[in-house]
Every structure is written in structure tokens, then in C-alpha cells.
């Protein structure tokens, strides 16, 4: 199939645009003026012509790090994203419970709350407290209820869930540093990091194969509507790897959805990694479908800033008794990096705090050298950084997996957590670009919106789009990037950090024909209007995957 896009503005590279693109099969055959592409098309005989309706044709967006299956799970769970108070959470939780109608006595899971959004009844005074067991008891006492914070690193249980945990032999979790207790030493139902993970794994029943497949379908469908043609979801874990791989493969095999997938894997068991290697499943390996590949191994160095579990080098400004939580010690992290690197895996590590970033970089420095990082080992999130950390990333070419859309929430509390001086290099998009650090943008969805245009807008403005735009309203305006940098990081940048920069992420002859067609030129409209752009068409490998 040969396709010609015309009546369109084609983004080639910074300040360089064309007017037409010819697609030959799954690759780009040429780009130039309409007359030039008409002449080229004449040599092919039958050509399908697509009228771009005066819109903007970009390389397809590529989300370099998200949790797509988790995003899709909202169809089977309680979704409390966007609640503005504990009372609001209770009301929305009750509505969600009625919608999914679980059996009495069963375990119910969900999440999306953010205590930073909680206000008093007038909507003015920040409450800044986590929901407790008593709050969740108001939603239900006949079900064991577990609701996670939006970051996924903190959760809250109701009383029935705590009783079920104790019956399951997990009572010791109530006494550890990862649990909150009242003045009398009784558990409040709030758990962090490892305790939260253990409770979720032990209490929440696994989804059926059919449910997981439907969740993957939902997530892919929504991604395509937003112009996303490639995703790198961190959906594979020790306890679900076969189910997740089968779900993605079966959805792609069916042919209804077209999207390129690189499965990021959080695997802690050596036996599973041995099995992966026995099957040849190292980073870049095809997993039974040409659009499905093995991605990076994922590690965790700490928690999140919103939960005050990010691991900092100095105490929190708003909690002087804490530096957060360390998820892995240094020797274990280095051993995991060495093992993954020796097996042929790209290794990426979640690091929010500066102490966590330092720990990860030390581990990467054990297997890289100045200017030499062939497996593209990378730092995920890059939130609390310093000049010294950025310089070390640049020296060894450490990749950055960045989510500018985090500013949607974090811009309102980062300075309180860190103080003005440390907040200077919070999500330093411009500093990464100035140093030439390879960076791919993403969302960490469902932590934040899946919409790439939201991430681009926050990278460019560093303030809520609704504000008037003065320098004072920007969160460290020196870290803003221009639109070309933001779009490139969401396309060719993500392709580069995931090892696919040679054939994906650009509109150039020989590159894969993965496009998104927008109804307006986001390089020329006011930046505040970028989120209002509409996706008219998404193409993956020369075939339409979504049409508005």
C-alpha cells in the first residue's frame, strides 16, 4: 500500500517543515513539497491520498515509561482520581463500589487519591493528611478495601482489610517503619513502599486472563486516540509475566489494535531471569509478534516525593526527621545492575530523590565508562537532581526517562518538601537538554495523564496553562524547554533511549511510518492552547490505527 499525505504541515526537525509525505508499505518513502511527492507517487501507480486538512503531521508519540495495564484496570476497580477531600473520596469510593458490585466479604482494590489535593469544606485550607482506616470504613465495612495513593507507593486499608492481613500472618507489617500508627500504637491503615507492596500482593486477588486482556485493550485504545504509537509499559512482574506477555501478544495478534510495545520488567527472582535468557528474551528481543519486544529491566531505588518516601541526601524541609526510604541498598543495586548488564539487558532504575539518584549512578558507573553506555542504562524520573548528578549522567551518557507532566501535581508541593535551593533542579528538563543527556518523555500513567500534549505543555510552560504567564508564576522558568525540544523528546528522544533511534521517531525516508496528525500547528499557537489540539489520525507502520 502506498499512501500520500497532502495539505499538511510535516515536521522534519527544528524549524524545518515540508508539505507532503509518501508512505511505501510500513516505511516513509519520501517527504517534500506536494509537487515533489505527486511526482514520486506517479511511479507507484495506485496511491491512497489522505487530506491532512491543514493540520500538523508529527512522528507518533512514544511514551517511554508508563503502567498501561494498571491504567486499564480502572474498568474493574475503584477509581478515586481527582478527589478533593476525604469526604469526596468516600463519596466517589461508594459510587465505585456500586459500579463494580463485588461479592460481600471480597477484597476490593483501587486508588488515585492524592492527599495534596485535600481541602476543607470551603475548598481553601489544605488538610494535608492521608485517609485512614476509619475513613475507608465509611465506604464499606463488608468488604476488605485497599485504595492506593496516585503514585502507587502508598496505600490505605479499611479495618476489614487489616483484619484479613492479620489472619494471613502479616501483622508484623503493622509494627514496621513502613506503617503509620496512632498515639496508642494502633495501625491507621496507612502503609508505604515494601509493606504496601506485600499487602497488595498477598491480599488482592489476581485478575483473570480475560480481565487483563480487556485492560490492555482499553489502555492501547486510549493511547492510539491520543496519537501514541509506541509504549514502554512497566507491566511485567515476578507474579504475572506469563499472563502479561500473553495478553499483549493476543491483543496484537487479533489485529484490531496496532501499537509498538517494549515491555519493561520488574523481575527480582533469578530463576525467572534465567528462563528469560534461556528463551533469548533480552532487551530488544521479539516476543512472538513484530510489534512486541522485550524492554528494560526495572529497579527501584526509593519511593515518591508526594509520600515523603523519596530518598534524599538531606532531611525533608517539611519533615526534618526524615530523609525518606531506601528501596535497595548500594551493594544490592550494583549487583542487580551488573547481573542485568552481563545478561544483555538495558537496566533502568526508579529514582526520585537525589540520594537515590546518586546510588543508581554509582551502580551504573560500575558497568559504563565516559561516553560509553551501549545498553542505554537509564535513570527513571530524574526529579530531585543536582548539578553534580547531571554532570555525571552527561559524562557516561546515562539515559533519562522523564515525565514533565509530574509538574501537574508536584509543582504545588515540591518547594515545601525540598526548600527553594534544592528545588532548583527539580525535573530539570532544560539542564538535561543543555548537557546533551539522551532524554525520552513519558507519563508514568496512571500516576498522571496519558495525554502527550499535557506533558509537552508542562515542559514548555512549567506552570498551569490557565495562569497568565508571568515569570513569577513559572516553577523555575530556567528549566523550561522550547516546543521543538519537548516534541523531540516525546518522539525521537524516546526512540533513542529505548534503543530504536535508527528507524523510529522521525519523519525521514527509510524511517517507520508512525505518525500522529493534529488539527492545528502546536509550534505556532499560544502554548496555553496546546492541550486543546485534537488528534485526527494515528498511523502505525503505514496503516491507520485510529481516525477521529
Helices and strands as residue ranges (DSSP letters): E 2-6, E 9-13, E 16-18, E 20-24, E 27-32, H 34-42, E 48-51, E 56-59, E 61-66, H 68-72, G 73-75, E 78-79, H 86-100, E 107-113, G 115-117, H 133-137, E 144-149, E 154-157, H 159-167, G 171-175, E 179-181, E 187-192, H 193-203, H 209-225, E 228-237, H 241-254, E 260-266, H 270-278, E 286-289, E 292-300, H 330-343, E 347-351, H 354-365, E 378-381, H 387-396, E 399-402, G 404-406, H 407-410, H 414-418, H 420-423, H 429-434, E 439-441, H 452-461, G 471-473, G 477-479, H 483-489, H 492-497, E 515-518, G 527-532, E 535-540, E 543-547
